[in-house]
Amino acid sequence: LEGLFDVARGKISRHEETLEELYGTSVFVVADDENFAKKGGTANFFMADQRVRFAINKTAAKQAGLKVRSKLLRLAELVD
């Protein structure tokens, strides 16, 4: 999946549009794009060692006014 903002084409992806629309709301935004959390989403799923894993962006969660429980954070890969 290409980046959220494709500078070469000047095109904003649907993910980025969704994030912009939801900014400032208390919504836990999850996608299956491997780098979604690094790009500002709250969380994303990815495959590692033939298992489904997930990443959480604590900054994005905090900006959305969400509190993520420590038990969930211990299982996640944390990204900013």
C-alpha positions as CSV (number, residue, x, y, z in Angstrom):
1,L,0.0,0.0,0.0
2,E,1.4,3.4,-0.9
3,G,1.9,6.1,1.7
4,L,-1.0,8.1,2.9
5,F,0.0,11.1,0.9
6,D,1.4,10.4,-2.5
7,V,3.5,13.6,-3.2
8,A,4.4,12.5,-6.7
9,R,0.8,12.3,-7.8
10,G,-0.5,15.1,-5.5
11,K,-3.1,12.6,-4.3
12,I,-4.5,12.2,-0.8
13,S,-5.5,8.7,0.0
14,R,-8.8,7.6,1.6
15,H,-6.9,6.9,4.8
16,E,-5.6,10.4,5.2
17,E,-9.0,11.9,4.3
18,T,-10.6,9.7,7.0
19,L,-8.0,10.7,9.6
20,E,-8.5,14.4,8.8
21,E,-12.3,14.0,9.2
22,L,-12.0,12.2,12.5
23,Y,-9.2,14.5,14.0
24,G,-10.2,15.6,17.4
25,T,-12.9,13.0,17.8
26,S,-12.8,10.1,20.3
27,V,-12.6,7.4,17.7
28,F,-10.1,4.5,17.8
29,V,-9.1,4.3,14.1
30,V,-7.7,0.9,13.0
31,A,-6.5,-0.3,9.5
32,D,-4.6,-3.2,8.1
33,D,-2.1,-0.9,6.4
34,E,1.2,-2.0,8.0
35,N,2.3,1.6,8.7
36,F,-1.0,3.2,9.4
37,A,-0.3,3.8,13.1
38,K,3.1,5.4,12.2
39,K,1.2,7.7,9.8
40,G,-1.2,9.0,12.4
41,G,-3.8,6.3,12.8
42,T,-4.5,4.9,16.2
43,A,-3.7,1.3,15.4
44,N,-3.0,-1.2,12.7
45,F,-2.6,-4.9,12.2
46,F,0.4,-6.5,10.5
47,M,1.9,-10.0,10.1
48,A,5.0,-11.1,11.9
49,D,6.3,-14.6,12.3
50,Q,3.2,-15.9,10.6
51,R,1.0,-14.3,13.3
52,V,-1.3,-11.3,13.3
53,R,0.2,-8.5,15.4
54,F,-0.9,-5.0,16.0
55,A,0.8,-1.6,16.6
56,I,-0.6,1.3,18.6
57,N,0.2,5.0,18.2
58,K,-0.1,6.3,21.8
59,T,0.2,9.9,20.6
60,A,-2.7,9.5,18.2
61,A,-4.8,7.8,20.9
62,K,-4.1,10.6,23.4
63,Q,-5.0,13.3,20.8
64,A,-8.3,11.5,20.3
65,G,-8.9,11.6,24.0
66,L,-8.7,7.9,24.3
67,K,-7.1,5.9,27.2
68,V,-5.6,2.6,26.1
69,R,-5.3,0.1,28.9
70,S,-1.8,-1.0,29.9
71,K,-2.7,-4.7,29.3
72,L,-3.3,-3.8,25.6
73,L,-0.2,-1.7,25.4
74,R,2.0,-4.5,26.7
75,L,0.8,-6.7,23.8
76,A,1.2,-4.0,21.1
77,E,4.2,-2.7,19.2
78,L,4.3,1.0,20.2
79,V,4.9,3.6,17.4
80,D,4.8,7.4,17.1
